[in-house]
Structure formats: C-alpha cells, structure tokens
Amino acid sequence: MIDLYSPQNEVELALLKSILDSEGIKYFVRNDNFGSMEVGPRIGLFNAKMIEVQDDHYERAKELLADYLGKTKKKTEKAEETYSVFDKIRMVFEVLFFGWIMPGRKKTKSRD
C-alpha cells in the first residue's frame, strides 16, 4: 500500500472514497474510525487520516486526485481568509486558561 493523500475533513474523505469506488480502485483509510473519535487538532501520526492505495492502482488514483484537487483549489485560492486581532487574542486566552480553542469568524480578502 502506498500513501496517496490526507484529506482535510470528513466531507473531502467521503468524496474521495466515492471517486475511488466508482473507478474500482482498492484503497484503505488509515485512522478512518479512530481519527473521528477525538475532536481537536489533527496530529499527523496520531489522528490524521491517510488514504492508501495498492501499488498497481497508484498511478490511476494519483491522476484522479490531481484532477479533483486542480478543480477545487482554483476556486479556493481566490479568497484569503484571516482572523481578526480580537479573535487571535481570544483564542490565545482560551488555550492558556481553559485548554480549548474555538476559532472565531474569518474575514475574507479578495485578491482581485
């Protein structure tokens, strides 16, 4: 099995699984169930999910993934999201005093 891609969230994982299923590509998702148990930051070797494919299906899966990422990244690169100064200060305060973090609203800046 060869590592193919680590999806950013459950929706992206479900979409990629459906693409691979429709093409008949055999795959395995490392940390599929365990990675969903813990709410919190994604830690690479601990709870991040990784799609792995068989050696003989790797090139086709890589091609499909490149096609998918090429189409979705073009749409998301147009807007840059940033947190306000207040939100950053609040998040630091929450981590230091309460041990949790709740991201605030993001402001979107267009790159026109």
DSSP file (Angstrom, degrees, kcal/mol; ACC not computed):
  #  RESIDUE AA STRUCTURE BP1 BP2  ACC     N-H-->O    O-->H-N    N-H-->O    O-->H-N    TCO  KAPPA ALPHA  PHI   PSI    X-CA   Y-CA   Z-CA
    1    1 A M              0   0    0      0, 0.0     2,-0.4     0, 0.0    53,-0.2   0.000 360.0 360.0 360.0 139.9    0.0    0.0    0.0
    2    2 A I  E     -A   53   0A   0     51,-2.9    51,-2.4     0, 0.0     2,-0.2  -0.954 360.0-111.4-119.5 136.1    1.2    3.5   -0.9
    3    3 A D  E     +A   52   0A   0     -2,-0.4    49,-0.2    49,-0.2     3,-0.1  -0.457  39.5 170.5 -63.7 131.1    0.2    6.7    0.8
    4    4 A L  E     -     0   0A   0     47,-3.2     2,-0.3     1,-0.3    48,-0.2   0.809  53.0 -21.9-109.0 -53.6   -1.9    8.8   -1.6
    5    5 A Y  E     -A   51   0A   0     46,-1.2    46,-3.2     2,-0.0    -1,-0.3  -0.985  41.6-136.1-163.8 146.3   -3.5   11.8    0.2
    6    6 A S        -     0   0    0     -2,-0.3    44,-0.2    44,-0.2    42,-0.0  -0.925  33.3-138.7-108.3 106.7   -4.5   13.0    3.7
    7    7 A P        -     0   0    0      0, 0.0    42,-0.3     0, 0.0     3,-0.1  -0.269   5.0-136.3 -67.2 151.7   -8.0   14.6    3.4
    8    8 A Q  S    S-     0   0    0      1,-0.1     2,-0.3    40,-0.1     3,-0.0   0.748  78.4  -3.6 -80.0 -25.6   -8.7   17.8    5.3
    9    9 A N  S  > S-     0   0    0      1,-0.1     4,-1.9    40,-0.0     5,-0.1  -0.931  79.1 -89.7-156.9 177.5  -12.1   16.8    6.6
   10   10 A E  H  > S+     0   0    0     -2,-0.3     4,-2.5     1,-0.2     5,-0.2   0.826 119.7  55.6 -67.2 -33.3  -14.8   14.1    6.5
   11   11 A V  H  > S+     0   0    0      2,-0.2     4,-2.2     1,-0.2    -1,-0.2   0.935 109.1  46.3 -66.6 -45.8  -16.6   15.6    3.5
   12   12 A E  H  > S+     0   0    0      1,-0.2     4,-2.5     2,-0.2    -2,-0.2   0.893 112.0  52.5 -63.4 -38.8  -13.5   15.5    1.4
   13   13 A L  H  X S+     0   0    0     -4,-1.9     4,-2.5     2,-0.2    -2,-0.2   0.933 109.6  48.3 -61.2 -46.8  -12.8   11.9    2.6
   14   14 A A  H  X S+     0   0    0     -4,-2.5     4,-2.0     1,-0.2    -2,-0.2   0.889 112.2  49.5 -62.3 -39.6  -16.3   10.8    1.6
   15   15 A L  H  X S+     0   0    0     -4,-2.2     4,-2.0     2,-0.2    -1,-0.2   0.926 112.2  46.8 -65.6 -45.3  -15.9   12.4   -1.8
   16   16 A L  H  X S+     0   0    0     -4,-2.5     4,-2.5     1,-0.2    -2,-0.2   0.878 110.2  53.6 -65.9 -37.3  -12.5   10.9   -2.5
   17   17 A K  H  X S+     0   0    0     -4,-2.5     4,-2.7     1,-0.2    -1,-0.2   0.918 108.9  49.2 -61.3 -42.4  -13.8    7.4   -1.4
   18   18 A S  H  X S+     0   0    0     -4,-2.0     4,-2.3     2,-0.2    -2,-0.2   0.876 110.3  50.6 -66.8 -36.0  -16.7    7.7   -3.8
   19   19 A I  H  X S+     0   0    0     -4,-2.0     4,-1.2     2,-0.2    -2,-0.2   0.938 113.7  44.5 -64.7 -46.2  -14.4    8.7   -6.7
   20   20 A L  H  <>S+     0   0    0     -4,-2.5     5,-2.5     1,-0.2     4,-0.5   0.889 113.2  51.2 -66.3 -39.3  -12.1    5.7   -5.9
   21   21 A D  H ><5S+     0   0    0     -4,-2.7     3,-1.1     1,-0.2    -1,-0.2   0.912 106.9  53.4 -62.0 -42.8  -15.0    3.3   -5.5
   22   22 A S  H 3<5S+     0   0    0     -4,-2.3    -1,-0.2     1,-0.3    -2,-0.2   0.797 111.1  46.4 -65.6 -26.9  -16.5    4.4   -8.9
   23   23 A E  T 3<5S-     0   0    0     -4,-1.2    -1,-0.3    -3,-0.2    -2,-0.2   0.482 113.5-118.0 -91.5  -3.9  -13.2    3.7  -10.6
   24   24 A G  T < 5 +     0   0    0     -3,-1.1     2,-0.5    -4,-0.5    -3,-0.2   0.762  58.9 155.6  74.5  25.3  -12.9    0.3   -8.9
   25   25 A I      < -     0   0    0     -5,-2.5     2,-0.3    -6,-0.2    -1,-0.2  -0.748  40.8-132.0 -89.4 127.0   -9.6    1.3   -7.1
   26   26 A K        +     0   0    0     -2,-0.5    28,-1.2    -5,-0.0     2,-0.3  -0.612  38.3 164.0 -78.6 133.7   -8.9   -0.7   -4.0
   27   27 A Y  E     -B   53   0A   0     -2,-0.3     2,-0.3    26,-0.2    26,-0.2  -0.921  28.9-149.1-144.6 167.8   -7.9    1.6   -1.0
   28   28 A F  E     -B   52   0A   0     24,-2.7    24,-3.3    -2,-0.3     2,-0.7  -0.994  13.1-143.5-139.7 138.3   -7.5    1.7    2.7
   29   29 A V  E >   -B   51   0A   0     -2,-0.3     3,-1.3    22,-0.2     2,-0.2  -0.900  16.7-144.6-107.4 109.0   -8.0    4.7    5.0
   30   30 A R  E 3  S+B   50   0A   0     20,-2.8    20,-1.4    -2,-0.7    -2,-0.0  -0.532  86.2   9.0 -71.4 135.4   -5.6    4.7    7.9
   31   31 A N  T 3> S+     0   0    0     -2,-0.2     4,-1.9    18,-0.2    -1,-0.3   0.758  84.5 149.2  65.3  28.7   -7.2    6.1   11.1
   32   32 A D  T <4 S+     0   0    0     -3,-1.3     4,-0.3     2,-0.2    -2,-0.1   0.948  77.9  17.8 -59.7 -52.2  -10.6    6.0    9.5
   33   33 A N  T >> S+     0   0    0     -4,-0.2     3,-0.8     2,-0.1     4,-0.5   0.872 127.5  52.0 -87.9 -39.8  -12.6    5.4   12.6
   34   34 A F  H >> S+     0   0    0      1,-0.2     3,-1.2     2,-0.2     4,-0.8   0.882 103.4  58.6 -64.9 -38.9  -10.0    6.3   15.2
   35   35 A G  H 3< S+     0   0    0     -4,-1.9    -1,-0.2     1,-0.3    -2,-0.1   0.710 104.2  52.7 -65.3 -19.7   -9.3    9.7   13.6
   36   36 A S  H <4 S+     0   0    0     -3,-0.8    -1,-0.3    -4,-0.3    -2,-0.2   0.600  95.1  71.0 -89.6 -12.7  -13.0   10.7   14.0
   37   37 A M  H << S+     0   0    0     -3,-1.2     2,-0.6    -4,-0.5    -2,-0.2   0.893  90.0  59.9 -72.7 -39.8  -13.2    9.9   17.8
   38   38 A E  S  < S-     0   0    0     -4,-0.8     2,-0.5     9,-0.1    -1,-0.1  -0.801  70.8-151.5 -99.5 120.1  -11.1   12.8   19.1
   39   39 A V        +     0   0    0     -2,-0.6    -3,-0.1     3,-0.0    -2,-0.0  -0.779  59.3  66.5 -86.5 128.4  -12.2   16.3   18.4
   40   40 A G  S    S-     0   0    0     -2,-0.5    60,-0.0    60,-0.0    -2,-0.0  -0.985  87.0 -11.0 155.3-161.8   -9.3   18.6   18.3
   41   41 A P        -     0   0    0      0, 0.0     2,-0.6     0, 0.0     6,-0.1  -0.296  64.9-112.5 -69.3 151.3   -6.2   19.3   16.2
   42   42 A R        -     0   0    0      4,-0.1     2,-0.6     5,-0.0     3,-0.1  -0.752  30.6-166.0 -83.3 119.7   -5.0   17.0   13.5
   43   43 A I    >>> -     0   0    0     -2,-0.6     4,-1.9     1,-0.1     5,-1.6  -0.950  20.5-131.4-111.0 120.0   -1.7   15.4   14.6
   44   44 A G  T 345S+     0   0    0     -2,-0.6     4,-0.3     1,-0.3    -1,-0.1   0.789  98.4  24.0 -40.6 -59.5    0.0   13.7   11.6
   45   45 A L  T 345S+     0   0    0      2,-0.1    -1,-0.3     1,-0.1    -3,-0.0   0.516 125.3  51.5 -90.9  -3.8    0.9   10.3   13.0
   46   46 A F  T <45S-     0   0    0     -3,-1.3    -2,-0.2     3,-0.0    -1,-0.1   0.912 129.9 -12.3 -98.4 -59.2   -1.8   10.2   15.7
   47   47 A N  T  <5S+     0   0    0     -4,-1.9     2,-0.2    -6,-0.1    -3,-0.2   0.382  91.9 117.5-131.3   5.2   -5.2   11.0   14.3
   48   48 A A      < -     0   0    0     -5,-1.6     2,-0.3    -4,-0.3   -40,-0.1  -0.542  61.2-126.6 -74.4 141.4   -4.8   12.3   10.8
   49   49 A K        -     0   0    0    -42,-0.3     2,-0.4    -2,-0.2   -18,-0.2  -0.621  23.7-168.0 -88.8 148.0   -6.4   10.2    8.1
   50   50 A M  E     - B   0  30A   0    -20,-1.4   -20,-2.8    -2,-0.3     2,-0.5  -0.990  16.0-140.3-138.8 127.0   -4.5    8.9    5.1
   51   51 A I  E     -AB   5  29A   0    -46,-3.2   -47,-3.2    -2,-0.4   -46,-1.2  -0.769  23.7-170.5 -86.0 125.8   -5.8    7.2    2.0
   52   52 A E  E     -AB   3  28A   0    -24,-3.3   -24,-2.7    -2,-0.5     2,-0.3  -0.940   0.8-166.9-117.5 140.2   -3.6    4.4    0.9
   53   53 A V  E     -AB   2  27A   0    -51,-2.4   -51,-2.9    -2,-0.4   -26,-0.2  -0.841  30.5 -91.4-123.1 161.7   -3.9    2.6   -2.4
   54   54 A Q    >>  -     0   0    0    -28,-1.2     3,-1.2    -2,-0.3     4,-0.7  -0.348  39.9-112.7 -68.5 153.0   -2.5   -0.6   -3.8
   55   55 A D  G >4 S+     0   0    0      1,-0.3     3,-0.9     2,-0.2     4,-0.4   0.876 115.2  51.3 -55.5 -43.0    0.7   -0.3   -5.8
   56   56 A D  G 34 S+     0   0    0      1,-0.2    -1,-0.3     2,-0.1     4,-0.2   0.665 113.7  44.4 -74.5 -15.0   -0.8   -1.3   -9.1
   57   57 A H  G <> S+     0   0    0     -3,-1.2     4,-2.3   -31,-0.1    -1,-0.2   0.393  86.3  96.9-103.4   0.8   -3.6    1.3   -8.8
   58   58 A Y  H <X S+     0   0    0     -3,-0.9     4,-2.7    -4,-0.7     5,-0.2   0.909  81.1  48.6 -61.3 -47.4   -1.4    4.2   -7.5
   59   59 A E  H  > S+     0   0    0     -4,-0.4     4,-2.0     1,-0.2    -1,-0.2   0.908 114.1  45.8 -63.1 -43.2   -0.9    6.0  -10.8
   60   60 A R  H  > S+     0   0    0     -4,-0.2     4,-2.2     2,-0.2    -1,-0.2   0.915 114.5  48.1 -66.5 -41.9   -4.6    6.0  -11.8
   61   61 A A  H  X S+     0   0    0     -4,-2.3     4,-2.5     1,-0.2    -2,-0.2   0.890 110.8  51.6 -65.2 -39.2   -5.6    7.2   -8.3
   62   62 A K  H  X S+     0   0    0     -4,-2.7     4,-2.4    -5,-0.2    -1,-0.2   0.886 109.5  50.4 -63.7 -39.5   -2.9    9.9   -8.3
   63   63 A E  H  X S+     0   0    0     -4,-2.0     4,-1.9    -5,-0.2    -2,-0.2   0.919 111.8  47.0 -64.6 -45.0   -4.3   11.1  -11.7
   64   64 A L  H  X S+     0   0    0     -4,-2.2     4,-2.3     1,-0.2    -2,-0.2   0.908 113.1  49.2 -63.1 -42.1   -7.9   11.2  -10.4
   65   65 A L  H  X S+     0   0    0     -4,-2.5     4,-3.1     2,-0.2     5,-0.3   0.901 108.8  52.1 -65.6 -41.5   -6.8   13.0   -7.3
   66   66 A A  H  X S+     0   0    0     -4,-2.4     4,-2.3     1,-0.2    -1,-0.2   0.890 110.0  50.1 -62.1 -39.1   -4.8   15.6   -9.3
   67   67 A D  H  X S+     0   0    0     -4,-1.9     4,-1.5     2,-0.2    -2,-0.2   0.934 113.4  45.1 -63.7 -46.4   -7.8   16.2  -11.4
   68   68 A Y  H  X S+     0   0    0     -4,-2.3     4,-2.1     1,-0.2     5,-0.2   0.945 116.0  45.1 -62.7 -49.8  -10.1   16.7   -8.3
   69   69 A L  H  X S+     0   0    0     -4,-3.1     4,-2.6     1,-0.2     5,-0.3   0.862 108.9  57.3 -66.0 -35.3   -7.6   18.9   -6.4
   70   70 A G  H  X S+     0   0    0     -4,-2.3     4,-0.9    -5,-0.3    -1,-0.2   0.885 110.7  43.2 -61.6 -38.5   -6.9   21.0   -9.6
   71   71 A K  H  X S+     0   0    0     -4,-1.5     4,-0.7    -3,-0.2    -2,-0.2   0.876 118.5  42.5 -76.0 -38.0  -10.5   21.9   -9.9
   72   72 A T  H  X S+     0   0    0     -4,-2.1     4,-1.5     1,-0.2     3,-0.3   0.851 109.3  55.7 -80.6 -33.7  -11.2   22.6   -6.2
   73   73 A K  H  X S+     0   0    0     -4,-2.6     4,-1.9     1,-0.2    -1,-0.2   0.841 100.0  60.6 -69.0 -32.4   -8.0   24.6   -5.4
   74   74 A K  H  < S+     0   0    0     -4,-0.9     4,-0.4    -5,-0.3    -1,-0.2   0.889 107.3  46.0 -61.1 -38.3   -8.7   27.1   -8.2
   75   75 A K  H >< S+     0   0    0     -4,-0.7     3,-0.6    -3,-0.3     4,-0.3   0.876 115.6  44.3 -72.5 -37.9  -11.9   28.1   -6.5
   76   76 A T  H >< S+     0   0    0     -4,-1.5     3,-0.7     1,-0.2    -2,-0.2   0.690 100.7  67.8 -84.0 -17.9  -10.5   28.4   -3.0
   77   77 A E  T 3< S+     0   0    0     -4,-1.9    -1,-0.2     1,-0.2    -2,-0.1   0.659  85.2  73.6 -74.4 -14.2   -7.3   30.3   -4.0
   78   78 A K  T <  S+     0   0    0     -3,-0.6    33,-1.6    -4,-0.4     2,-0.4   0.818  97.2  47.1 -70.6 -30.4   -9.4   33.3   -5.0
   79   79 A A  E <   -C  110   0B   0     -3,-0.7     2,-0.5    -4,-0.3    31,-0.2  -0.934  69.0-153.2-118.7 134.9  -10.1   34.3   -1.4
   80   80 A E  E     -C  109   0B   0     29,-2.6    29,-2.8    -2,-0.4     2,-0.4  -0.911  14.5-149.5-105.4 129.4   -7.7   34.6    1.5
   81   81 A E  E     +C  108   0B   0     -2,-0.5     2,-0.3    27,-0.2    27,-0.2  -0.832  19.9 172.8-103.3 134.2   -9.2   34.0    5.0
   82   82 A T  E     -C  107   0B   0     25,-2.5    25,-3.2    -2,-0.4     2,-0.3  -0.954  27.9-122.6-135.4 156.0   -7.7   35.7    8.1
   83   83 A Y  E     -C  106   0B   0     -2,-0.3    23,-0.1    23,-0.2     2,-0.0  -0.719  31.9-113.8 -93.5 148.3   -8.7   36.1   11.7
   84   84 A S     >  -     0   0    0     21,-0.6     4,-2.0    -2,-0.3     5,-0.2  -0.319  28.4-109.0 -73.3 164.5   -9.2   39.5   13.3
   85   85 A V  H  > S+     0   0    0      1,-0.2     4,-2.3     2,-0.2     5,-0.2   0.897 120.2  54.2 -61.7 -41.2   -6.8   40.6   16.1
   86   86 A F  H  > S+     0   0    0      1,-0.2     4,-2.6     2,-0.2    -1,-0.2   0.919 107.9  49.3 -59.3 -45.0   -9.6   40.2   18.6
   87   87 A D  H  > S+     0   0    0      1,-0.2     4,-2.3     2,-0.2    -1,-0.2   0.891 110.2  51.0 -63.7 -39.4  -10.2   36.6   17.6
   88   88 A K  H  X S+     0   0    0     -4,-2.0     4,-2.0     2,-0.2    -1,-0.2   0.922 112.0  46.5 -63.7 -44.4   -6.5   35.8   17.8
   89   89 A I  H  X S+     0   0    0     -4,-2.3     4,-2.4     1,-0.2    -2,-0.2   0.914 112.6  50.4 -64.3 -43.1   -6.2   37.3   21.3
   90   90 A R  H  X S+     0   0    0     -4,-2.6     4,-2.5     1,-0.2    -2,-0.2   0.897 109.4  50.9 -62.2 -41.2   -9.3   35.4   22.4
   91   91 A M  H  X S+     0   0    0     -4,-2.3     4,-2.1     2,-0.2    -1,-0.2   0.895 110.8  48.2 -65.6 -40.3   -8.0   32.1   21.1
   92   92 A V  H  X S+     0   0    0     -4,-2.0     4,-2.4     2,-0.2     5,-0.2   0.924 111.7  50.7 -64.3 -43.8   -4.7   32.5   22.9
   93   93 A F  H  X S+     0   0    0     -4,-2.4     4,-2.5     1,-0.2     5,-0.4   0.918 110.3  49.5 -59.1 -45.6   -6.6   33.4   26.1
   94   94 A E  H  X>S+     0   0    0     -4,-2.5     4,-2.2     1,-0.2     5,-1.3   0.894 111.7  48.3 -62.9 -41.0   -8.8   30.3   25.8
   95   95 A V  H  X5S+     0   0    0     -4,-2.1     4,-0.5     4,-0.2    -1,-0.2   0.931 115.5  44.0 -65.8 -44.7   -5.8   28.0   25.2
   96   96 A L  H  <5S+     0   0    0     -4,-2.4    -2,-0.2    -5,-0.2    -1,-0.2   0.899 127.3  25.9 -68.5 -41.8   -3.9   29.3   28.2
   97   97 A F  H  <5S+     0   0    0     -4,-2.5    -3,-0.2    -5,-0.2    -2,-0.2   0.769 135.7  22.4 -97.6 -28.3   -6.7   29.5   30.7
   98   98 A F  H  <5S-     0   0    0     -4,-2.2    -3,-0.2    -5,-0.4    -2,-0.1   0.618  90.4-125.9-117.4 -17.6   -9.2   26.9   29.6
   99   99 A G  S  <<S+     0   0    0     -5,-1.3     2,-0.3    -4,-0.5    -4,-0.2   0.680  77.0  89.0  79.4  17.7   -7.3   24.4   27.5
  100  100 A W        -     0   0    0     -6,-1.1     2,-0.4    -9,-0.1    -1,-0.3  -0.898  59.2-146.0-137.1 170.2   -9.5   24.6   24.5
  101  101 A I        -     0   0    0     -2,-0.3   -10,-0.1    -3,-0.1    -9,-0.0  -0.993   8.5-173.7-142.1 133.2   -9.8   26.7   21.3
  102  102 A M        -     0   0    0     -2,-0.4    -8,-0.1   -12,-0.1    -2,-0.0  -0.941  28.4-132.4-124.3 106.1  -12.9   27.8   19.4
  103  103 A P        -     0   0    0      0, 0.0     3,-0.1     0, 0.0   -15,-0.1  -0.251  21.4-141.0 -59.8 143.8  -12.0   29.6   16.2
  104  104 A G        -     0   0    0      1,-0.2     2,-0.2   -20,-0.1   -16,-0.0  -0.039  39.6 -54.8 -88.6-164.5  -13.8   32.9   15.5
  105  105 A R        -     0   0    0      1,-0.0   -21,-0.6    -2,-0.0     2,-0.4  -0.486  52.8-134.5 -75.3 145.3  -15.2   34.3   12.4
  106  106 A K  E     -C   83   0B   0     -2,-0.2     2,-0.4   -23,-0.1   -23,-0.2  -0.825   7.8-139.4-101.3 140.3  -12.8   34.7    9.4
  107  107 A K  E     -C   82   0B   0    -25,-3.2   -25,-2.5    -2,-0.4     2,-0.5  -0.806  18.6-138.8 -93.9 139.9  -12.6   37.8    7.3
  108  108 A T  E     -C   81   0B   0     -2,-0.4     2,-0.5   -27,-0.2   -27,-0.2  -0.868  13.8-166.1-105.7 128.4  -12.3   37.2    3.6
  109  109 A K  E     -C   80   0B   0    -29,-2.8   -29,-2.6    -2,-0.5     2,-0.3  -0.953  15.4-139.8-111.1 126.8  -10.0   39.3    1.5
  110  110 A S  E     -C   79   0B   0     -2,-0.5     2,-0.7   -31,-0.2   -31,-0.2  -0.629   2.2-145.5 -85.1 143.2  -10.3   39.1   -2.3
  111  111 A R              0   0    0    -33,-1.6    -1,-0.1    -2,-0.3   -32,-0.0  -0.546 360.0 360.0-101.1  65.2   -7.2   39.0   -4.5
  112  112 A D              0   0    0     -2,-0.7    -1,-0.2     0, 0.0   -34,-0.0   0.478 360.0 360.0 -81.6 360.0   -8.6   41.0   -7.4
